[in-house]
């Protein structure tokens, strides 16, 4: 392999990994945001009852 093909291969791997990791982080962020909006009242109630007990 020539130097140019090695650089091209490395760049392709970088772009692929960047896209995969970005999609992973975006999906986790969307899941956490969904859970936060859906269950925020229940979490706040649970935390406030624990604070009153101590």
N, C-alpha and C positions, 0 to 999 in steps of 0.2 A: 504494500500500500504506500502510496505517496503521502507526503506531508499534507497536501491539500485534502485528500480523501479522509485522512485521519481527523482533520479539523472539522470537515463537514459531518462526519459520523458523530463526533463529540457534540457538535452543535445540535444535531438532530436528537440525540439522547437528552441533552439539556432541555430542549423545547418540550419534548414528550414528558419528561419528569415534571417540569414546571406546570404544564397543563394538568397532569394527573393530580399533583399536590394541590393546585389551586381549586380544582373541582372538589377535592376531598374537603378542604377547608370551607369552601362555600356551602357545601351540603351540611356539614356539621354546624356551621353558623345558622343556616336556615332552620335546622332542627331545634337548636337551642332557642332561637327567637320564637319559633312556634310554641315550644313548651313554656317559654316565659310568658307569652301573651295568654296562653290557654289556662295555665295553672298559677298565675301570679297571685290571685286572690287567696287560693288555698295555701300557698306558701306563706303569704303574709299573715294569715290567720294562725297558721301553725307556729310561726316564729313569735307572734305576739303572745300566744298562750304560754309558750315556753319562757318568755321574758317575765310574764306575770308570776309564774311559779317560783322563780328564783329570787 
